[in-house]
Amino acid sequence: MAGTDEAEPGASGGPRPTAGDRDAPYLVGLFALTVATGVVDAVSYLALDHVFTGNMTGNVLFVGFGLAGAGGVPLLNNAVALAGFLTGATVAGRLVRGRAHRTRLPTAHVLILTLTAVAILGLGMAWLLLGTPTGGLLLGLTALLAAAMGMQAIAARGARIPDVTTVVITSTLMNLALDSQLAGGVGERWGRRVGAIASMAAGGALGAVLVRSWSGAGALLVGGVLMALGAGALARARSS
């Protein structure tokens, strides 16, 4: 009837789902991947000579600091991490370009996320068995971790939820502030934005605790498990 406020029915005859309803199944997996990123960055920063392997904003700054001769900033390690991330993101971009699926997340994206989790678990296990890496091994581990995180960042974009990128939260913080009622907005999507910020912080805290109380290798294994859980949750979301 004209003038009513009833929702438009969907193809099944029920109410048409809103954008938030369609996003909800994917948020669990993305939050898990964001926590995993926090853990991996805690490992790389605290146990691999102050390098980020997921947060490239920090690495770009560190490279700048190193070029300026700031004491204590490892220029080579950060440059390796930056190159590794770009390489991983490029490879993943090549693999997913043009892929499509009846859901929003193509199969290629899910496979990359799964392989990334397996790679992180493998690196953690190798570190645990071989001991703390030094010299070339440390640089190699840094490059591989950064490449894995670059691939994860590209694959997670397939969920098409820009406020939860899994690797950075600067734009999420900006959107949270911009859309807040204090800034004259309506507070739209604040829940997922706060969730992404909290997930990154929780991952960093968890990783730091694990590095200090256990080891960098053990913390990396936990990060790999969280990535696997995130990939599984996203795969499951496709059938929702």
N, C-alpha and C positions, 0 to 999 in steps of 0.2 A: 504494500500500500504506500502511496506517495506520502512523504512527510514523516515517515517513521524513522527511528534511529537504529533499526536492525542492521546487523552486518550483512554485507553481500555474500551470498552463499558461494562456496567453492564448487569444484567439479563434482565432489562427492555429495553435495547437497547440504553440507554443514557450513558453518561460518568460514569465510576465507581467512587463512592465517595472516597475521600481521608480519611486518619485517622482523620485529623483535622475536615473534614466535619461531620464525624460520631460522633466525640466528642462534637461538638458545641451544639446540643440540650440539652446535659446533663450539660454543664458548668453553665447555668443559675441557675439550681437547686442547684448545688454544691456551687456556690458562695453565694446563699441565705442561705444555711446551714452554711457556713463559717461566714457570718455576724452574724447569730444567735449564733454561738459559741462565737464570740467576745462579744456579749451582755451578754450571760449567764456567761462568765468568769468575765466580769466587775461586774456583780451582786454578784457573789460568792466572789470575792476578796474585793470589796468595802463595801458590806453589810453583808457578812457572815464571818467576822473575818479573812480576808486575806488568802483565800483558792481559788485555782483554781479547777474547776470541769471539765474542758475540756482539758486544757494544762497540761498534766501529767509530762512533763519535769520539769516545775516549782515546782510541788508538790514533786517530788523525791528530788530535791534540798532542798526544805523547810524541808522535813523529815530529811535529813542529817544535816541541820543547827540545827534543834530542838534536834537531838540526841547529837550534839556537845555542846548543852547548850547555843546556841546563843539567846540573850535576845529578847523577843517580837515575836518569831516565834512559832505559835501554833502547836506543834507536833501532838497532838491527832486529831485535825481537819483535818490536811493535811493527816495523815495516814488513817482517815476515808474516805476522798475523793479518795485516791489512791485505797483503798480496794473496794469502791463502783464502781469506773470506771472499775476495773478488773472484778468485778462480772458481771456488765452489758455487758462488751465485751465478756465474756465467755458465758453468756446466749445467746446473739445474734449470736455468732459463732456457737453454737450448733444448733440454729434454722435455720440458712442459709446454713449449711454445706450440700453439695451435691445437692443444689437446682439449677435448670436450667430453662431457658426461651429462646424463640426464639430471644429475644433482649438480650442486655448485662446485663440488670438489672432484676433479678428474682422477682416474685411477693412477695416473703417472705421479701425481702429487702425493698420494697415499704411499706408493711404493718408495718414493724418495724419502719421505719421512720415516718409513720403516727401516730402510737401509741406513739412514743417518743414525737412528737409535742403535742399530747393530754395530755400526762403526764406533760410536762412542763407547759402547760396552766392550768392544774388542780392544780399543786403546786403553781403557781402564784396566782390563785384565792383563794386557802386555806390561803396563806400568807396574802393576802389582807383582808380577812375576820377575821382571827384570830389574826392579829397583828404580830409584829416583834418576830421571834422565839428566844428562849434562851435555854441554857442548853441542855437537851436531844433532844428537838424539833429542835434546830439549827443543832445538829449533824445528826439527821434523815433527815432533809432537804438537808444537804450537801451530805449525802450518796445517796439519791434518785436522786439528780441532777447529781452527778457524774456517777451513774449507767445509767441514761438516755443518757448522753453524750458518755459513752462507747458503748452503743448499737447503737447510731447514727454513731459513727466512723466505726463500723464494717459494718453496713448496707450500708453506703455511698461507701464503697470499691467495692460494686457490680457494680458501674459505670465504674470501671477499668480505672480511670484517676489518676495515682499516684501523679501528681503534685498538685492535689487539694484534700487533705485528709479531709478537713473541721475542723480538730481539731489542727493541728500543721503546721507550715510553715518553720521549720528549714531546712528540706530536700529541700523544694521549693526554699528557698534562695540559698542553696548550688548549686542546679541545674541551677538556673538562672545565678549565677556567673560563674560556670564551662562552660556553653555553650555560654557565652557571647563572643563577638568578641574581647574584651580586653583579654580574657583568651585563645584566639585562636580558639574559636568555631564559629558557624554560627548563633547564636542567635535563635535557634529553640525553638518553643513553648514559647517564652518570654511573649506573650500576656496573656496566661492563668496563668502563674506564677505570673506576676505582678497583675493580677486580683485577685488571691488568697490572696496575701499579702495585697493588698488594701482592700479586703473584710474583712479580720481579723481586720485590723486597724480601718476601718469604724465601724465595730461592737463594738469594744472596746470603741471607742469614743462615739457612740450612747448610749451604755449602761451606760457609766459614766455620760453623760448628763442627762439621764433619772433617774438614781439613785439620783443625786444631786438635780434635779429640781422636781422630782415626788417622787418616792420611789423604793426600791428594788423589791417589789412585782409588781409594775407597769412595771418596766423594764423587769422583768421576763415574764410577759404577752406578751410584745412586742416580746421578744425572741421566745416565743412559736408560735406566729403568723408567724414570719419569718420562723420557722422550718416547719410549715404547708405549707407555700407557696413554700418552697424548695422541700418538699415531693411531692406536687402537680405538680411542674414543672418537676421533675424527672419522675413521672408517665406519664405525657404528652409526655416527650421525647421518651418514649418507642414506641410510635405510629408514630414517625417522620420517 
